[in-house]
């Protein structure tokens, strides 16, 4: 029985395999030497993930841990359509007139 879950030939943390050769939370490691990849869909933004909204659903702002077009995910987890970009993301926006001015038919919340 091995005392190591992984071994990526370094003692750095935050790369999937920690200094004690244990797999870090939010990562999956395989092979020898270990290759570690962030787990997409677990709600933890790691390494090259732009976002992780705790699912792998398309058209909700974050798909395959990349921010979808016309969306923003400021905290990496919660995504919102970009109001003022001229694209209506239904059912989240009722209108989008390419600005965030009020009193012009479409307010700053779209």
N, C-alpha and C positions, 0 to 999 in steps of 0.2 A: 504494500500500500504506500503510495507516494504522499508526502506531506505538501506537495505543490499542486495547486489547481492549474497553474500556468507557469510558463517561463519564457519571457520575451527578451532575454539576454540583456536586461538593464534593471536598474533599481529605481526607476522613476515611477511616481504615482500619477494618477489621472490619465493613463494611457491604456487602461483596461486590465493590466496585470500589475499589482502593486509591488512594493519593495519586498514583501514577504511571499511573493509568488502566489497570491490569492486573487481571484477574479473580482474586480471592483463592481459595485452596484451600477447597473445600467449598461453593462458590457457583456459580450459573448466572446470567448476565446477558444481557438481550436488549433490543432497542429503543434508540431515541435520543430523549431522554436515557435512559440505561440504567436498567432496573429489575432489581434483583438479588434472588434468592431462594435460601435455603439448599437444598442437595441432600439430600433425605430418603433415607436408606438407605445413606449413605456412611460411617457410624460417627463423624461429627463433629457435635457439638451446636452449632448456630449460631443466633443471633438468637432467634426465637420458638419454636424447637423445644424441646419439653420433654425429649425423649430422642431418641437415634438409635442403634439397636442393630445397625447394619450390614445391615439387611434391611427389607423391607416386609411381613413376615409378621404376620398377625393372631393373637391369642391367645397371644402370647409376652411380653406386658407393654408393648410399645411398638409402636403401629400408626399409620402416617402421622405419625410423629414426635410423637405425643401419648401420654402414659402411660394405659394402659387401666385400667378400674375394677378395684379390688382388687389392684393391683400397686404396687410402688415401684421406682424406678430411681435410687438415691442418687448414682451417678456419671454418670447420663444415658445410660449405655451398657449396663450390666448390670442386668437387671430380675428381681425376685423377687416371688412372691406375698406378700401381707401376711398373716403368721401372726397369728391372734388376732382376725381381723375377722369370723369366723363363716361365711366362704364358702370352700368347698373348691375349690381350683384344681387339678384333676387333669390330668396325672399328677404334679404337683409337690408336692401336699399329700395325705397320707393321711387327715387329719382336721383340723378346725378348730372348736374349741368356744368360740369368742369370747373366749378368754384365752390367755395364754402360761404358765400354771401347769403345773408338772410334777406327776406322781403323781395326776392326775385323769382318766387315760385317754388324753389327748392332750398330748404334751409341747410344749415351747417351740419345737420345729422343725416342728410340725404333721405 
